[in-house]
Amino acid sequence: MPQVVQTPHLGASTIEAQIGVAVDVAYGVIDALEGKPVMTAVNMAPIPKSVASVIAPYFKLAERMGTIGIYLAEGPIKAVEIEYTGELAQTETQALTTAFLKGLLNPILQDSVNFVNAPGIAKKRHLQVRDIKSHRTGYFSTAINVKIETDKGEHTLTGTLFDGKEAKIVQIDRFRLDFKPEGYLLLAPHIDKPNMIGQIATVLGSAGININGMQVGSTAIEGTNLMAIATGGDIPNDIMLKLRGIEGIIDVKLINCEG
C-alpha cells in the first residue's frame, strides 16, 4: 500500500510532535487555572474538537445558571432537568451538564467541586439529573432551559447567548429578564403600587450601593410585580433588613451569580 507509512512507536517522538504536545499541555494548564474544563484531561472523557467548538461558549452560562439555581431553591434539591435546544440539541452536552452541576453544588459544599468530581458528588447526594435534547422551537433558537425540583416546589431558568458569545439569563420562573449572570442580583417581588422602586433605590443609594440595571415586570400573582436589580456589589445584612421592612415588599432575595 504505497499510501501508508509505518513507523515504530518512537515515530511520535519527533521534535515537531513534542512541541505540539507541550503546547497542548500548556493550554490545558491555563484552562485548569482559570477554572475552565480541560478538554483533554486524563481523568474525564475527552471532548472532540468538533464538539468543543460548539459548546465552549456555553460553559460559563451553564455554570452560572447552576449557581443561580441553588440560590432560587428554597429547600433540598431532589432533581434537576437540563434541556438543550437549537445547535446544542445536535451535539454532545454532557460537559455542559457537568458545568451546571459544578455551579449548583459549589456554593453549598465545603469541599471544592470541579469538572471531574461534580457528577459523582451529585450522584452521591442522590440528586436526579436529567439531560434532555429538544427540537422544539422557542423564542430563542438555542437555549439552555433548567428545571429545579425541591420539596417545596420547582423553579425554572432559561439562558442563552447573544451574538453567540454574550451569556444572558432571559427568564426566571415566569418572569422575563435580560441580564448578564455576573455580580449580584436582587430579586424583590412586591405589591404593584407607586413608589416601590423609589423606596428601594433610596435605601440602596443611601448605603452607597450602585444600581447597574433594573427591570420590573408582573408576576403570576395578580397585583404583584417582580423587581430585578443588578447591583455593583454585595449588600450587607442590615441593608437587606431595611429592604424587607419596606411596606409592600413581599420578599427580597440576593443572588451572587458568580458563587
Phi, psi and omega in degrees: 000098186294342181274002183248134174241122179257141178226158171291174183303330181288000179299336179277355184264038175280166178300317182296318181294318181295323176296317180299316178297316181299319179294317179299318179296318180299316178296322178296318178296317179300313180300316181297317180293332179270006177077016180266158176292141178267114188297336183240029180298142183293323187261026171211159184298131179293149181252116180301149182301325180296325177283317182301322182296333180274314189271338185308317180296345185263355184300311181299317180300312182299317181293318179293326177296324176296318180296315178297322181299321181290331176288327180287327184297132182251021179186177179302135181278128179267320185205152173229144177235123180247116182252130179249132180237170176067223183296334179289335178286349183261001186222179180281128186238011182302324180294325177291322176297321177297319178298319177298314180297322177300313179293327181289319189268331185304316184293343187250356182244145179286322179284147181292136177252129183229184184290345179270314188265353184303312180299320180294320178295318178300318179294320179297329179270012178057037178270118178284127182239120179247125181249116187239136171257123184238141178251013178289148180269133179234190181295327179250138184297322177228130183205162171246119180249127184240138173236126182247122183253129177232177178295338184258008180134203181221157176231149178237155186210135178232133178226154179206178176248133173267133182058024176073008184213337184263112182291134179220142168266124186246353176199136170235120188052237181262009185261123177283131181227177174200087181213154177282136178282067181226148176066215186249141179235128180256120178251124185223093171292139186208164176293138181281093179208162183298153171074009177291315179297317182299318181295316180294317179297323180294316180297314181293317180296319179295332179271003179075024181259119184281142175261116181273339180186154180211139174223144179228134178208163182285151177258182180288342180268123183300137178086006179235153176236166174238126177258125177245117186238122173272122183252162183280357181184185180294156180244118181300158183299322182295327177287323177297322178296321177297319179296318180292337181277354179291130180296128180103346176280122182277319180198159175222126180231128179256126182245125172269100186297340183259008176071000000 
